């Protein structure tokens, strides 16, 4: 599989941020209840330290992991992908952080699936062989976007049924027509 590291990564990341993430002002409106609960518990919330997917609107779709992989496979040609700034991509014994990369959509879907399940089989849920644990995938026109988070919906099953928990990986989607 060919993965190309982009030289204009900052430009692409900035466009992604503007398109898909809430500003602090927007976040305060959309997540008012959350912020109020944090305040009631005397917890500080630092927007600048939140993960990108935590800064996304509540209106984004929430496909299952397998549905998200199928949506990615339906995208033709190449797609871009990024991760949290501190997360790493490993290719040919090289490590890239704060990267923007491009790859074939179907091949990337296969890599995401394989990497994720292999990490769970190894019982090291956040160490993926190639990909970082939080992955943001989108087309060049930014009409479609998928998020593969490190979270799962079955955390209580992580120790007793790890592969079931792995299949419950939390994902987000934008721009797709979802059929259930």
TIROPA-832366 format. One record per residue (C-alpha): z negated, x, y negated; residue in one letter. Coordinates in nm, 3 decimals, always signed. Each point is the difference from the previous one (the first is absolute). Layout:
N
        up      east     north   drenvex
         Z         X         Y         A
...
//
This chain:
180
        up      east     north   drenvex
    +0.000    +0.000    +0.000         X
    +0.096    +0.133    -0.341         X
    -0.262    -0.031    -0.276         X
    +0.107    +0.111    -0.346         X
    -0.265    +0.100    -0.255         X
    +0.108    -0.123    -0.342         X
    +0.000    +0.232    -0.301         X
    -0.033    -0.292    -0.246         X
    -0.322    -0.121    +0.163         X
    -0.186    -0.067    -0.326         X
    +0.278    -0.221    -0.135         X
    +0.012    -0.204    +0.322         X
    -0.381    -0.030    +0.020         X
    -0.018    -0.117    -0.359         X
    +0.265    -0.267    +0.062         X
    -0.188    -0.108    +0.316         X
    -0.328    -0.025    -0.191         X
    +0.154    -0.208    -0.278         X
    +0.172    -0.234    +0.245         X
    -0.266    -0.055    +0.266         X
    -0.348    +0.082    -0.136         X
    -0.217    -0.191    -0.240         X
    -0.111    +0.162    -0.322         X
    -0.374    +0.011    -0.067         X
    +0.037    -0.296    -0.234         X
    +0.188    -0.204    +0.262         X
    -0.248    +0.105    +0.270         X
    -0.296    -0.123    -0.205         X
    +0.159    -0.345    -0.020         X
    +0.122    -0.030    +0.359         X
    -0.310    +0.154    +0.160         X
    -0.262    -0.143    -0.236         X
    -0.208    -0.142    +0.289         X
    -0.003    +0.336    +0.177         X
    -0.104    +0.184    -0.316         X
    -0.272    -0.258    -0.068         X
    -0.139    +0.045    +0.354         X
    +0.002    +0.377    -0.044         X
    -0.185    -0.034    -0.329         X
    -0.260    -0.238    +0.153         X
    -0.072    +0.260    +0.268         X
    -0.020    +0.280    -0.259         X
    +0.299    +0.174    +0.157         X
    +0.241    +0.184    -0.221         X
    +0.370    -0.049    +0.056         X
    +0.227    +0.284    -0.109         X
    +0.354    -0.134    -0.030         X
    +0.149    +0.348    -0.028         X
    -0.147    +0.091    +0.342         X
    +0.115    -0.315    +0.180         X
    +0.275    +0.025    +0.260         X
    +0.342    -0.118    -0.111         X
    -0.004    -0.297    +0.239         X
    -0.334    -0.107    -0.149         X
    +0.180    -0.028    -0.335         X
    +0.270    -0.233    +0.128         X
    +0.021    -0.372    -0.083         X
    -0.158    -0.246    +0.242         X
    +0.335    -0.179    +0.024         X
    +0.164    +0.265    +0.217         X
    +0.075    -0.109    +0.355         X
    -0.222    +0.117    +0.286         X
    +0.216    +0.050    +0.308         X
    -0.147    +0.125    +0.325         X
    +0.065    +0.363    +0.087         X
    +0.278    -0.093    +0.243         X
    +0.156    -0.238    -0.258         X
    -0.010    +0.273    -0.265         X
    +0.174    +0.241    +0.237         X
    +0.271    -0.260    +0.069         X
    +0.046    -0.062    -0.373         X
    +0.043    +0.374    -0.053         X
    +0.255    +0.020    +0.282         X
    +0.203    -0.275    -0.170         X
    +0.047    +0.214    -0.310         X
    +0.326    +0.185    +0.030         X
    +0.044    +0.368    -0.074         X
    -0.258    +0.215    -0.168         X
    -0.331    -0.096    -0.159         X
    -0.251    +0.189    -0.210         X
    -0.361    +0.047    +0.097         X
    -0.308    +0.131    -0.174         X
    -0.372    +0.019    +0.072         X
    -0.323    +0.037    -0.191         X
    +0.011    +0.321    -0.204         X
    -0.259    +0.173    +0.220         X
    +0.160    -0.099    +0.332         X
    +0.238    +0.233    +0.182         X
    +0.336    -0.014    +0.170         X
    +0.055    +0.263    +0.271         X
    +0.355    +0.109    +0.080         X
    +0.104    +0.312    +0.191         X
    -0.342    +0.164    -0.040         X
    +0.008    -0.061    -0.377         X
    -0.240    -0.228    -0.183         X
    +0.093    -0.206    -0.306         X
    -0.248    -0.187    -0.217         X
    +0.085    -0.219    -0.299         X
    +0.349    -0.029    +0.148         X
    +0.291    -0.240    -0.019         X
    +0.230    +0.009    +0.300         X
    +0.307    -0.178    +0.133         X
    +0.097    -0.087    +0.357         X
    +0.199    -0.246    +0.208         X
    -0.187    -0.333    +0.005         X
    +0.027    -0.067    +0.375         X
    -0.093    +0.357    +0.092         X
    -0.295    -0.009    -0.239         X
    -0.120    -0.326    +0.158         X
    +0.006    +0.167    +0.341         X
    -0.190    +0.301    -0.136         X
    -0.262    -0.221    -0.169         X
    -0.055    -0.192    +0.323         X
    -0.014    +0.308    +0.222         X
    -0.219    +0.204    -0.234         X
    -0.246    -0.286    -0.050         X
    -0.042    -0.088    +0.366         X
    -0.024    +0.366    +0.105         X
    -0.280    +0.060    -0.252         X
    -0.194    -0.292    +0.151         X
    +0.058    +0.124    +0.354         X
    -0.142    +0.334    -0.114         X
    -0.296    -0.192    -0.152         X
    +0.061    +0.167    -0.335         X
    +0.103    -0.305    -0.199         X
    +0.065    +0.174    -0.330         X
    +0.176    +0.311    +0.126         X
    +0.361    -0.076    +0.054         X
    +0.232    +0.269    +0.131         X
    +0.261    -0.030    -0.276         X
    -0.074    -0.288    -0.235         X
    -0.301    -0.067    -0.223         X
    -0.226    -0.299    +0.085         X
    +0.108    -0.207    -0.304         X
    +0.375    -0.025    -0.042         X
    +0.208    -0.179    -0.265         X
    +0.365    -0.060    +0.094         X
    +0.265    -0.147    -0.230         X
    +0.373    -0.016    -0.056         X
    +0.173    +0.182    -0.287         X
    +0.038    -0.320    -0.202         X
    -0.369    -0.086    +0.059         X
    +0.094    -0.347    +0.117         X
    -0.198    +0.047    +0.321         X
    -0.330    +0.177    +0.057         X
    -0.232    +0.038    +0.299         X
    -0.348    +0.145    +0.015         X
    -0.152    +0.133    +0.320         X
    -0.373    +0.052    -0.065         X
    -0.257    +0.192    +0.202         X
    -0.203    -0.321    +0.039         X
    +0.010    -0.248    +0.286         X
    -0.110    -0.362    +0.028         X
    -0.198    +0.060    +0.320         X
    -0.238    +0.278    -0.100         X
    -0.267    -0.139    +0.234         X
    +0.239    +0.078    +0.290         X
    +0.067    +0.361    -0.097         X
    -0.232    +0.147    +0.264         X
    +0.040    -0.256    +0.277         X
    +0.371    -0.085    -0.034         X
    +0.155    +0.270    -0.219         X
    +0.364    -0.086    +0.072         X
    -0.062    -0.364    -0.089         X
    -0.156    +0.116    -0.327         X
    +0.296    +0.233    -0.058         X
    +0.242    -0.292    +0.033         X
    -0.199    -0.181    -0.271         X
    +0.090    +0.256    -0.268         X
    -0.013    -0.165    -0.344         X
    +0.340    -0.013    -0.170         X
    +0.140    -0.143    -0.321         X
    +0.355    -0.098    -0.089         X
    +0.200    -0.087    -0.309         X
    +0.350    -0.145    -0.026         X
    +0.043    -0.123    +0.356         X
    +0.048    -0.355    +0.124         X
    -0.263    -0.038    +0.266         X
    +0.038    -0.231    +0.297         X
    -0.302    -0.077    +0.217         X
//
